[in-house]
Amino acid sequence: MDPADKMIQSIKKQQLRPTSRWYYRLREWVIWSLFAISIVFGAMAFSVILYAIQQADFNLVKHISHSNLELLLAILPFIWIAMMIVGLVLALISLKNTWRGYKISPLRLISANLAISVLLGIVVFIGGGATRLEAAFNRTGFDYTSIQERKQMIWSHPEEGMLSGKIEAVNDDELTLSDFGGNKWTVDIKDAFIAPILALDPGENIKLIGVQKSTGIFHADEIRPWGGPGSPSAGPRGKGHQ
């Protein structure tokens, strides 16, 4: 019996049936959909990571005891890093199961996914999508500490020279500040550096570097907008500050 006959006999014996073309088309569609979803996950996560870096305001780190890394780790919710890792794993698994996926190295797959996710994440960040993602995630009901809430924690240590809150009134070389805990402060702003982008108007949210003189009294050396470097002072949007 020649090989062809042996194969036919084996097919008949195992009762094999050809798989329809639509099955493979559907399978490819599902796999590429998973790859697209992984890119979306990665882009969302990267945009929020960029947002956290912006909010960390590293140009003030020289005034406080934290290192750049400590400041970033303190403000960055790790769930977004986990989401980016999930996206990478999903991309790797999905593309490895395409009909040519076995020919592509895992490193190349991860690099391609990262590159696309980073580019899309930058676009989302520039368009303000990271802030909206944070707000939406914060409303889901999960036990989630937002970037703005973490930032408030960092900038609510007047005894260490860090104070933040909303301007209530401005009078010559003084301003009245209500911190995010509801406490009132009289702030001496004489000779303080005031960021050029910042207008010291009632209702503006600011952060200050300086010295606490006594209870409710603070001397400011630097005053910057709450929103981060190059940003107008935007109010926090964490829980309780919607």
N, C-alpha and C positions, 0 to 999 in steps of 0.2 A: 504494500500500500504506500503510495507516494505521500509526501508531506501535506499536500492540499487535501487529499482524502482523509488523512488523519485529523486535520483541523476541522473538516466538516463533521466527522463523526464525533469529535469532542464537543462541538457546538450543539449538536443534536442531543448528545448524552446529558449535557448540563442544562439543556433547554434555555439557552441564551437567546435574548431578543435584542434587536438594535434599539439604542436609545434615541428618541426623537431629537431633532435639531433644536426645537424650542427649549428643551431642557438645558442644553449648553448655553443658549443665548440668555436664558433667565439666570443661569448660574454666573455668567460673566457680568450681567447687569447688577446682580446683587453684590458681587465682589467689588466692582468699581464704585458702587454706591457706598459701600463700607469705607473704601479709600477716600472718597469725597467727604464723608462724615468725619473721618480721622483728621483731615486737613482743616475742617471747620472747627473741630475741638482744639486743634493746635493753634489756629489763628486766634480764637477767642482767648485761650490761655495766655498766649504771648502778648496780646494787646493789654491784658490786665497786668501782666508782669511789667510791661513798659510803664503803665500807669502808676504802679507801686514805686518804680524807680524814680519817676518824676516827682511823686509826692514825698519821697524820702528827703529831698532837698540836701544833697550831699555837700553843697557849698557852705553849709552851717556846721558840718560835723567837727570842724576844728575847734568849735566852742564848747563841745560837750564830750563826755567821756567815752561815747560809743565809737567803734570803728565803722567804716563804710559797710562792711559785711554785717556787723551786728545790727546796724540801723536798717538795712534791707531785710534781714531775717525777721526783725521785730515787726516790720510793717507788711510783709508779704504773706497772704493767706496761702498755705501750702496746698490747698485743694486745687488751685489753678496749676501748680506744677504737676500734681498727680493727674490732672486732666490732660496735660500735654504728653505725659508719659503714656497714658491710656491711648491717646491718639496715635502715637508712634507704634505701639504694639499692635493696634488694630490695623494700621497701614501695612506693617510687616507681614502679619498673618494673611491679610486679604490679598495682597499682591503676590505673595508666594504661592497662592492657589490659582493664579491665572495660568493660562496654557503656556506662557513663556516665562512665568515668574521664576522658575527654578534656575534660569540663566542669569538672573540679576542678583548680585551680592547683597546681603543684608545691609552692609554699610552704605551702598549706593541707594538702596531703597529709603533708608533712614535719612540720608543726606537730602534726597529729593523732597521727601515729605517735610523735613525741617525748613528747607529753603522756601517752599511754597507757603508753608504756615507762617513763617517769619514775614514774608512780603505781605501777605494778606493781613497779618496781625498789625503791621505798621499802618496799613491803610485804615483798619478799624480804629486804631488808636488816634490817628490824626483826625478822623471823622467824629471823634467823641464817643465812639461805641463802647469803649472800655468802661466809662463812667456809667452808661446805661446798663451794661452787663452786670456791673457791681450792684447797682440799685435793684435790678430784677432778681438777681440771686439772693439778695438780702431779704427780699419779700417772700421767698419760698417757704419760710418757716423752719429751715434747717438751723442748727446751732452754728451759725456762721458769724465770725467777727470780721466786719468789713475793713477795707484799707483805711477808710476815714475814721472808724472807731479805733483802730490800732494807732493811727496817727495822733488822735486825741490823747491816748494814753501816754505816748512819748512826750507830747507837748503840754502835759499837765503836771509838771514838776517844778513849780516856782522856786522851791528850795535848792534846786540844782541849776537854776537860771533859765528855765524854759517855761514860758507862759503863753497861752493862746485863748482866744475867745472873740466876742463881738464887741465892737466899739459902741458905747452908749452915748458918750458925749465927748467933745474936744474943746478945751479951753486953754489958749495960749500954749504953754509948755507942759500941759498935763492932758491926759485923757482918762475917761472912766471906761473900764472894761468889765464885761460880764463873762467870766470863763465858762467853759462847757459844763461845769458842775453847778452853775448858777451863782457862784460867788462874785462879789463886786471887788474891783481893784482900782486904786488910784495909781496911774502910771506916769512917772516923770519921763518925758520924752525930750527934754532939753539936751542938745548935742548928740542925740541918737541918729544913727544912719537910718534913713527911710528909703525903702526901695522905690526907684523912680516910677515904676508902674502903679504904685499904690497911692490911692487917695484916702486920706484919713477922714472918712465921713462916717457918721453914725450908721450902724447897720452893717458895716464892713467886718468881715472875719479876718483876723490877723494872727501871726505868731511872733513872739518876741524872745530875744536873747538879752539877758541882763542879770540883775541882782535883786533878790528879795530883801527889802530893807526891814520890813516888819510885817505883821499880819495885815493883809490888804494893801500894802504899799510896795511898789515894784519900780525899780529904776531900769529903763530900757537902754541898751546899747545898740541894738539893731531891731528894726521893725520890717517885717516882710509879709507879703500876701499869704493867706492860708493855702491857696491853691497850688503852690509849688513854684519853681523857678520859671519866670517868663509867663506866669498865669495870673489872670485877675483873681482877686480874693473871692473864692466861691465857698459857700457854706458847706459844712459837712452834711453828708446824706446817709449817715449810718442810722441804726435803729434809734428811734426817739428824736431824729432830726430830719424827718421827711418834709 
